[in-house]
Amino acid sequence: MTELSSEKLINEIIEILADAEAPIISTGAGMSSESGVRTFRGEDGYWREHRAEDLASPEGLRKDPELVWEWYGERLKAYEDIQPHAGYHALVQLQDQLGKLPVVTQNVDGLLQKAGLIDVVELHGNLKTASCINRCGAPSVPINEELFEHLPPHCSCGSILRPDVVLFGEQLPEQALRRALNLAETCDLILVIGTSMLVYPASSLPLIVLRRGLPVIEINPEETPLTSLAGVISIHGAAGQILPLLVEGVSLR
């Protein structure tokens, strides 16, 4: 971990970011929570009120699909008015400056795409579509208001539909995971933003970059298991405040 005054730290990160030719971004729940999206493990997180096994597992979905779909409906409704904060827009600006900026995310809310980021690798799926819980082969369907008219929604084969997010106990999408690992092996810098570093395999990405001897920059309000590692430059604060400073500094170089 590098410890400098805030101004010196910002300037050091700007220099590193400006020199990078193939940076990647890794985001977690903290990035979304600054826009008002509720987290799962935080102080006001969902798992303070509900058991994860009841609402976010295949077993819970099969046991009480109506309850689970009502919960997803509430989440989607809450997302409708949530807008990307300034940190998202700073990443879009950086993307435009570089020509490309791959983002690996654990989030399923679509805020990155809503802001205008193009290359988003969704490790935990998304809430845009739903598919057959029994994987009958029918195509996925969009999650929209019509889907919530009769709960639980059903596939054309008669089975229950499930959101295309990764539920507890499930494997991550193979293609997304492979792409994320490849990005960690080929980038020349990773910015880790708003993640607790407690969820594997997303937590392994900066470790891969560190092992390659390349810079890792962490932006998070609190310390994480990544913060104290040698080679990590960690700055504590809100992404919505720090990212615009960094990108503005890069654009002025």
GIKAHU-V124756 format. One record per residue. N is the residue number from 0. OMEGA is omega in whole degrees, -180 to 180 (999 if undefined). NEAR is the number of other ideal C-beta (glycine too) atoms within 12 Angstrom. Layout:
# GIKAHU-V124756
n:N omega:OMEGA near:NEAR
n:N omega:OMEGA near:NEAR
This chain:
# GIKAHU-V124756
n:0 omega:177 near:23
n:1 omega:-180 near:24
n:2 omega:178 near:16
n:3 omega:173 near:15
n:4 omega:-175 near:11
n:5 omega:-177 near:16
n:6 omega:179 near:13
n:7 omega:-180 near:15
n:8 omega:177 near:27
n:9 omega:-179 near:29
n:10 omega:179 near:23
n:11 omega:-180 near:24
n:12 omega:178 near:36
n:13 omega:180 near:29
n:14 omega:-180 near:21
n:15 omega:-178 near:30
n:16 omega:-180 near:41
n:17 omega:-179 near:24
n:18 omega:-177 near:17
n:19 omega:178 near:29
n:20 omega:-179 near:18
n:21 omega:179 near:24
n:22 omega:172 near:41
n:23 omega:-180 near:45
n:24 omega:172 near:54
n:25 omega:-177 near:51
n:26 omega:177 near:50
n:27 omega:-172 near:44
n:28 omega:-179 near:36
n:29 omega:177 near:40
n:30 omega:-179 near:45
n:31 omega:-175 near:40
n:32 omega:177 near:35
n:33 omega:176 near:34
n:34 omega:179 near:33
n:35 omega:177 near:20
n:36 omega:179 near:37
n:37 omega:176 near:27
n:38 omega:178 near:29
n:39 omega:-174 near:33
n:40 omega:-175 near:20
n:41 omega:-178 near:22
n:42 omega:179 near:14
n:43 omega:-175 near:15
n:44 omega:-178 near:20
n:45 omega:-174 near:25
n:46 omega:170 near:20
n:47 omega:-176 near:14
n:48 omega:-174 near:15
n:49 omega:172 near:22
n:50 omega:-179 near:20
n:51 omega:-179 near:21
n:52 omega:-178 near:19
n:53 omega:-171 near:24
n:54 omega:-173 near:32
n:55 omega:176 near:31
n:56 omega:177 near:23
n:57 omega:-180 near:25
n:58 omega:179 near:21
n:59 omega:179 near:27
n:60 omega:179 near:35
n:61 omega:-177 near:20
n:62 omega:-178 near:18
n:63 omega:-176 near:21
n:64 omega:-180 near:29
n:65 omega:178 near:21
n:66 omega:-178 near:21
n:67 omega:-179 near:36
n:68 omega:174 near:31
n:69 omega:179 near:21
n:70 omega:178 near:31
n:71 omega:177 near:37
n:72 omega:178 near:27
n:73 omega:179 near:20
n:74 omega:-179 near:30
n:75 omega:179 near:29
n:76 omega:179 near:16
n:77 omega:-179 near:19
n:78 omega:-171 near:27
n:79 omega:-175 near:18
n:80 omega:-179 near:11
n:81 omega:-178 near:24
n:82 omega:176 near:21
n:83 omega:179 near:31
n:84 omega:-174 near:31
n:85 omega:179 near:25
n:86 omega:177 near:40
n:87 omega:-178 near:41
n:88 omega:176 near:26
n:89 omega:178 near:37
n:90 omega:176 near:47
n:91 omega:178 near:31
n:92 omega:178 near:25
n:93 omega:176 near:37
n:94 omega:-179 near:29
n:95 omega:179 near:19
n:96 omega:-176 near:24
n:97 omega:-175 near:28
n:98 omega:175 near:13
n:99 omega:178 near:22
n:100 omega:179 near:40
n:101 omega:179 near:35
n:102 omega:174 near:44
n:103 omega:-176 near:45
n:104 omega:172 near:42
n:105 omega:-174 near:44
n:106 omega:-177 near:47
n:107 omega:-171 near:36
n:108 omega:177 near:40
n:109 omega:-178 near:31
n:110 omega:179 near:38
n:111 omega:179 near:40
n:112 omega:179 near:25
n:113 omega:179 near:25
n:114 omega:180 near:36
n:115 omega:176 near:22
n:116 omega:-169 near:35
n:117 omega:-174 near:18
n:118 omega:-176 near:26
n:119 omega:178 near:40
n:120 omega:-175 near:36
n:121 omega:-177 near:35
n:122 omega:-176 near:39
n:123 omega:180 near:36
n:124 omega:-179 near:33
n:125 omega:-179 near:33
n:126 omega:179 near:35
n:127 omega:-175 near:25
n:128 omega:177 near:24
n:129 omega:-180 near:36
n:130 omega:-176 near:30
n:131 omega:-180 near:25
n:132 omega:179 near:31
n:133 omega:177 near:19
n:134 omega:-177 near:18
n:135 omega:-179 near:18
n:136 omega:177 near:12
n:137 omega:-179 near:19
n:138 omega:176 near:16
n:139 omega:179 near:25
n:140 omega:179 near:21
n:141 omega:174 near:20
n:142 omega:-179 near:30
n:143 omega:-177 near:16
n:144 omega:-179 near:13
n:145 omega:-178 near:12
n:146 omega:-176 near:28
n:147 omega:-178 near:24
n:148 omega:179 near:12
n:149 omega:-177 near:14
n:150 omega:-6 near:20
n:151 omega:178 near:29
n:152 omega:-177 near:35
n:153 omega:174 near:25
n:154 omega:178 near:24
n:155 omega:179 near:16
n:156 omega:180 near:16
n:157 omega:179 near:14
n:158 omega:178 near:22
n:159 omega:172 near:30
n:160 omega:175 near:35
n:161 omega:177 near:38
n:162 omega:-179 near:39
n:163 omega:172 near:28
n:164 omega:178 near:37
n:165 omega:179 near:29
n:166 omega:-179 near:27
n:167 omega:179 near:21
n:168 omega:-179 near:14
n:169 omega:176 near:22
n:170 omega:175 near:16
n:171 omega:177 near:27
n:172 omega:-173 near:21
n:173 omega:-177 near:14
n:174 omega:180 near:15
n:175 omega:180 near:30
n:176 omega:179 near:26
n:177 omega:180 near:17
n:178 omega:-179 near:25
n:179 omega:179 near:40
n:180 omega:178 near:26
n:181 omega:178 near:19
n:182 omega:179 near:34
n:183 omega:-179 near:37
n:184 omega:-175 near:21
n:185 omega:-180 near:21
n:186 omega:173 near:36
n:187 omega:178 near:23
n:188 omega:173 near:40
n:189 omega:172 near:45
n:190 omega:-179 near:48
n:191 omega:-170 near:47
n:192 omega:171 near:51
n:193 omega:177 near:44
n:194 omega:-177 near:42
n:195 omega:-177 near:32
n:196 omega:-180 near:33
n:197 omega:-176 near:22
n:198 omega:178 near:28
n:199 omega:10 near:17
n:200 omega:179 near:27
n:201 omega:-178 near:41
n:202 omega:-179 near:27
n:203 omega:-174 near:28
n:204 omega:178 near:45
n:205 omega:179 near:43
n:206 omega:176 near:27
n:207 omega:-180 near:27
n:208 omega:177 near:37
n:209 omega:-179 near:27
n:210 omega:179 near:17
n:211 omega:178 near:19
n:212 omega:-177 near:12
n:213 omega:-173 near:30
n:214 omega:173 near:32
n:215 omega:179 near:42
n:216 omega:-180 near:41
n:217 omega:175 near:46
n:218 omega:-175 near:45
n:219 omega:179 near:38
n:220 omega:-176 near:28
n:221 omega:176 near:23
n:222 omega:178 near:18
n:223 omega:176 near:30
n:224 omega:179 near:23
n:225 omega:-168 near:36
n:226 omega:-172 near:28
n:227 omega:-177 near:15
n:228 omega:178 near:23
n:229 omega:180 near:16
n:230 omega:180 near:25
n:231 omega:173 near:33
n:232 omega:-173 near:37
n:233 omega:177 near:35
n:234 omega:-176 near:40
n:235 omega:179 near:22
n:236 omega:-178 near:26
n:237 omega:179 near:25
n:238 omega:-180 near:42
n:239 omega:178 near:31
n:240 omega:-174 near:22
n:241 omega:-177 near:37
n:242 omega:177 near:41
n:243 omega:177 near:27
n:244 omega:-179 near:29
n:245 omega:-176 near:42
n:246 omega:176 near:35
n:247 omega:178 near:22
n:248 omega:178 near:26
n:249 omega:-178 near:32
n:250 omega:-179 near:18
n:251 omega:-178 near:14
n:252 omega:999 near:16
